[in-house]
């Protein structure tokens, strides 16, 4: 049964190829299929320079007097400086002051 089915498939494919002969590639009048190829620049939108506000208005909008906080640092608290003579948290390793230990 499997041999009969495979024989039927092979016969059908041979018949399908024989029923639609290929056109001669050397015949200039042979029918061809048309291809729809999208053009590269069909959806191109040219660049338009954006409208920019005058620089004085822009500076006034971000100045501290206008209530704006530049860079979001308006509420940032700076650490207090260490008192004189206080030990550093991460002391620097001891080394020669003339940097003679640097190899190049």
Legacy VTK file of the C-alpha trace (Angstrom):
# vtk DataFile Version 3.0
C-alpha trace
ASCII
DATASET POLYDATA
POINTS 104 float
0.000 0.000 0.000
2.888 2.351 0.816
4.522 1.559 -2.521
1.280 2.347 -4.339
0.920 5.687 -2.563
4.494 6.718 -3.307
4.053 5.672 -6.941
0.907 7.828 -7.144
2.772 10.834 -5.711
5.633 10.430 -8.193
3.187 9.995 -11.113
1.223 13.112 -10.045
4.350 15.249 -9.875
5.496 14.030 -13.313
2.063 14.753 -14.759
2.005 18.239 -13.191
5.361 19.086 -14.733
4.343 17.731 -18.129
1.050 19.643 -18.184
2.698 23.056 -17.762
5.743 23.208 -20.032
8.364 25.776 -19.245
8.775 28.622 -21.702
11.909 28.714 -23.792
14.422 31.013 -22.035
15.789 32.164 -25.390
12.363 33.242 -26.697
11.998 37.051 -26.187
8.195 36.760 -26.506
7.870 34.066 -23.830
5.396 34.885 -21.047
6.934 35.978 -17.792
5.654 36.700 -14.328
5.785 40.249 -13.052
7.499 40.922 -9.780
6.374 43.577 -7.327
9.569 45.029 -5.870
9.176 47.838 -3.358
11.179 50.936 -4.130
13.718 52.005 -1.535
12.652 55.620 -1.190
8.860 55.223 -1.481
8.342 55.975 2.229
11.150 58.530 2.568
10.280 61.601 4.623
12.719 64.498 4.257
14.297 65.935 7.419
12.683 69.061 8.776
14.556 71.314 11.158
12.681 71.440 14.484
11.496 74.775 15.818
13.763 75.947 18.622
12.804 78.474 21.271
15.013 81.543 21.661
17.955 80.892 23.974
16.924 83.561 26.469
13.548 81.898 26.995
15.173 78.489 27.380
17.687 79.797 29.937
14.944 81.554 31.872
12.904 78.333 32.001
15.731 76.359 33.651
17.215 79.066 35.856
17.047 78.606 39.655
14.923 81.775 39.920
12.156 80.083 37.879
11.847 77.285 40.428
13.323 74.618 38.154
15.957 72.353 39.607
18.871 71.960 37.232
19.868 68.321 36.895
17.619 67.186 39.743
20.217 68.152 42.374
18.095 70.789 44.117
17.233 68.520 47.060
20.585 66.742 47.244
22.387 67.118 50.578
26.143 67.392 50.466
28.174 65.545 53.122
29.772 67.619 55.829
33.548 67.959 55.603
35.583 65.867 58.064
37.016 67.731 61.011
40.702 68.638 60.896
42.978 65.752 61.909
40.332 63.104 61.263
41.589 59.779 59.908
40.626 58.836 56.358
38.227 55.945 55.914
40.404 54.423 53.180
43.991 55.473 53.795
46.319 55.584 50.828
48.920 52.787 50.730
52.387 53.871 51.750
54.816 54.215 48.856
57.826 56.254 47.833
57.042 59.904 47.238
59.142 60.009 44.055
57.147 57.181 42.437
60.260 55.119 41.878
58.163 51.981 42.236
56.342 52.634 38.929
57.630 50.404 36.149
57.282 51.460 32.543
LINES 1 105
104 0 1 2 3 4 5 6 7 8 9 10 11 12 13 14 15 16 17 18 19 20 21 22 23 24 25 26 27 28 29 30 31 32 33 34 35 36 37 38 39 40 41 42 43 44 45 46 47 48 49 50 51 52 53 54 55 56 57 58 59 60 61 62 63 64 65 66 67 68 69 70 71 72 73 74 75 76 77 78 79 80 81 82 83 84 85 86 87 88 89 90 91 92 93 94 95 96 97 98 99 100 101 102 103
